[in-house]
Amino acid sequence: MDIVTANLKQALIITSFVFVMMMLVDYFNVLTKGRMSESMKGGLFRQYITASFLGSTPGCLGAFMNVSFYVHGLISFGAIAGGMIATSGDEAFVMLAMFPRKALILFGILFILGIISAYIIDKIAPLLRIRPCQECKSSVVHHKDAGNIFNWKEIVKHMKNLSLARFLLIILVFSVLYGFISGAVGPKIWDWKRITFVSLFSLASFIIITVPDHYLQEHIWQHIAKKHLWKVFLWSFGALLVIDIGLKFWNLEAFVKAHMLWVLLIASVIGIIPESGPHLMFVVMFAKGIIPFSVLLASSIIQDGHGMLPLLSYTLKDSLLIKVFNFIIGIGIGFLLFSFGF
């Protein structure tokens, strides 16, 4: 029972952190809406840098933007493939919650690999007679207009007519914020982690109070809270619980270390799935020191959370080709690093 309680508490902390980070990324995305396409002008190298940067940002929004740029012909096939290599999906938020320093190093490596891979793939694609995005035509990935997300005149109005969604989110965020301030949740001392959590949840409180009802309902409540959070919680809690039980009763660590090459292969194959969740098992195993960095890196290179889903609706062929390139690069680098002891 202690195992269940401990992992339940940790899963709740992870989920709340993921929620706040997803909300901040979405908020920033709306604030900068319409400006990112300008950064694509100026040649292939700029495309590689921008696409990889967007991919390496936590969550799937950067990958969605890359898809939008790709189907509009603003970035090359190599750039979209490199962007997907740099993408870790929602698992990036969990990594930041569980091992922030190593997660930032991983994101930096993925960013560099995305740029290099984009260049190589663009050189190889013509030799393989790949004609990118033939099915895309003039398709558009629509982003809902959130309107003016910061308007002092509207703040008093929507606070007086408090919606159920805003009320529940205020209760949730303020409760977690109080937990971190009081020390009931998270670190017991005022270290950099506790200060970071308090700062992030304070900013989240500000956003929830100030954004218009439309933005709060469509972006924060419907998309983030109702669509993502329950999956993040269930996968986080399930992965933590299964691995802790395995460590205590099944001698999981010894089994995994005795079959690490198979674990690397399995992680790479599971990375093909265009879904956030299954990859969390490897994130948790890395956090507990069961698997090496090479396995986590291979999984992160190949998997891209939900980032590939919009592209699948436009061009199945290009989606499969990108996954093939990413799988070859991911498993190749994974095996190479593993052979050197990483």
Secondary structure, DSSP 8 states (H G I E B T S, - for coil): -HHHHHHHHHHHHHHHHHHHHHHHHHHHHHHTTTTGGGGG-S-HHHHHHHHHHHHHSSBSHHHHHHHHHHHTTSS-HHHHHHHHHH--BTHHHHHHHH-HHHHHHHHHHHHHHHHHHHHHHHHHHHHTT--TTTTTTT----------S--HHHHHHHHHT--HHHHHHHHHHHHHHHHHHHTSSS-SS--HHHHHHHHHHHHHHHHHHHS-HHHIIIIIIIIIIIIIIHHHHHHHHHHHHHHHHIIIII-HHHHHHHTHHHHHHHHHHHTTSSSSSTTHHHHHHHHTTSS-HHHHHHHHHH--TTTTHHHHHH-HHHHHHHHHHHHHHHHHHHHHHHHTT-
